Amino acid sequence: MTIAPLTFALSAATFWGVWTLTPGPSAGLAGASDTESGSFGFCHEGGGYNCVVDGDTLYYKGTKIRIADIDTPETHPPRCAEEATKGAAATERLQELVNAGPFSLSSIDRDEDPYGRKLRVVTRGGESLGGVLVSEGLARWYAGGRQLWC
């Protein structure tokens, strides 16, 4: 009977964790070009080496990076309670995402913003980590200028 080997193969694949119906965005496999990684904490006053400042800013190897494709609620200082809550959630989620495995940093048409932060798009397996935050309601696509969250 030919069904038994197929059933066995599917059972084995499920058992060993290689059968995935809908992988989550943060669980994606690293692409060949995803060569950046680190252990990220949360930044405290004065920055750091590998740490997350807020939902769209981090330090990587001592360089301050502004995630170029998104905007997240302000945390320093928030303008209202809702912005504070959503900003804290975006900050925590970004830390989870950058700690989940190798990622890539891509330049955009400008190297830095007016505050001296490097402007980069952060991806894993070709997917924007900023886009993950957008899909989860913790960020919006950056359209230039500041927009209020309150």
C-alpha positions in Angstrom: 0.0 0.0 0.0 1.4 3.4 -1.0 -0.3 5.5 1.7 1.7 4.1 4.6 5.1 5.6 3.4 3.5 9.0 2.8 1.8 9.0 6.2 5.1 8.0 7.8 7.0 10.8 6.0 4.4 13.4 6.9 4.4 12.3 10.6 8.2 12.3 10.7 8.3 15.8 9.1 5.8 17.1 11.6 7.7 15.5 14.5 11.1 17.0 13.5 9.6 20.4 12.9 10.2 20.8 9.2 6.5 20.8 8.3 5.2 24.4 8.7 1.9 25.5 7.4 2.2 29.3 8.1 5.6 30.5 9.4 5.4 33.7 11.2 7.4 36.7 9.9 9.8 36.6 12.8 10.3 32.9 12.4 11.5 33.1 8.8 14.8 31.5 7.8 17.7 33.8 7.4 18.6 34.5 3.8 22.0 34.0 2.5 22.7 37.7 2.8 21.5 38.0 6.4 24.9 38.3 8.0 24.4 40.8 10.8 23.5 39.7 14.3 23.9 40.5 17.9 22.5 40.3 21.4 20.3 43.3 21.9 19.2 44.8 25.2 17.4 48.1 25.8 19.4 51.3 25.6 19.7 53.5 28.7 20.9 57.1 28.7 23.8 57.7 26.4 23.2 54.9 23.9 25.1 51.7 23.7 26.7 49.0 21.6 23.8 46.7 20.7 20.6 48.0 22.1 17.1 49.2 21.2 16.2 52.8 21.8 12.6 52.7 20.7 10.5 51.0 18.0 12.4 52.6 15.1 15.9 53.3 16.5 18.7 51.0 17.7 22.4 50.9 18.2 24.2 48.2 16.3 27.9 47.8 17.0 27.9 51.3 18.5 26.3 53.0 15.5 22.9 54.6 16.0 20.5 53.4 13.3 17.1 54.9 12.4 14.9 52.2 10.7 14.2 54.1 7.5 11.0 52.5 6.2 8.8 53.0 9.4 7.7 55.4 12.0 6.7 54.3 15.5 5.2 56.1 18.5 7.5 58.3 20.5 8.8 57.1 23.8 11.1 60.0 24.8 8.7 61.6 25.7 5.3 60.2 24.6 2.7 62.9 24.0 -0.2 60.8 25.5 -0.9 57.6 27.3 -1.9 55.7 24.1 1.4 56.7 22.4 3.3 55.6 25.5 1.7 52.2 25.6 2.1 51.6 21.8 5.6 53.0 21.8 6.7 50.6 24.6 5.1 47.7 22.8 7.0 48.6 19.5 10.3 48.9 21.4 9.9 45.5 23.0 8.8 43.9 19.7 11.8 45.4 17.8 14.1 43.9 20.5 12.5 40.5 19.9 12.8 40.8 16.2 16.5 41.8 16.1 17.3 39.1 18.6 15.5 36.4 16.6 18.4 35.7 14.3 20.6 37.2 11.5 19.4 40.2 9.6 20.5 42.6 6.9 20.9 46.4 6.9 20.3 48.2 3.6 21.0 51.8 2.8 18.5 54.1 1.2 19.0 57.2 -0.9 20.4 59.2 2.1 23.0 57.9 4.5 22.0 59.8 7.6 19.1 61.9 9.0 19.6 65.4 10.5 20.3 63.8 13.9 23.3 61.8 12.6 21.5 58.5 12.7 22.3 56.1 9.9 19.2 55.4 7.8 18.8 51.7 7.1 16.1 49.2 6.3 16.3 46.1 8.4 15.3 42.8 6.8 15.4 39.1 7.4 15.0 36.7 4.6 14.1 39.6 2.4 11.2 40.8 4.6 11.3 44.2 6.3 11.3 43.9 10.1 9.7 47.3 10.0 6.9 45.8 7.9 6.4 43.2 10.6 5.8 46.1 13.1 3.4 47.7 10.6 1.4 44.5 10.1 1.1 44.2 13.9 -0.2 47.7 14.3 2.9 49.0 16.1 4.3 51.2 13.3 3.3 52.8 10.1 5.2 53.2 6.9 7.3 56.3 6.9 5.9 59.0 4.7 8.2 61.9 5.7 7.8 64.3 8.5 6.2 63.7 11.9 2.7 62.5 12.3 1.0 62.4 15.7 0.0 59.2 17.4 -2.4 60.8 19.9 
